[in-house]
């Protein structure tokens, strides 16, 4: 990521240094749970009523 928050292609040296690492199944399950929670709609809230105004 650059200073302006844009992505750029990695250099060949950086690609050569990178290593594929497995992701644990527990982490995948937690990520799926988080995704389900963030995709659910927000709970509806009742409109506030000011009792002084009637």
C-alpha positions, 0 to 999 in steps of 0.5 A: 500500500502506498502513502495515498492508500493505493495498492501497487504490484509487489516487486519480484524480490518481495514476491520471492521472500513471501511464503504461503502460510496455512490459516487455522480452521478455528480462525476461518470459523471466527472470520465466518462468524464475524462476516455473518454478524456484520452482514446482519441488518441493524436492529430497529430502534423506536422513535423517541417521544418527548413527553413534555411536548405531548 
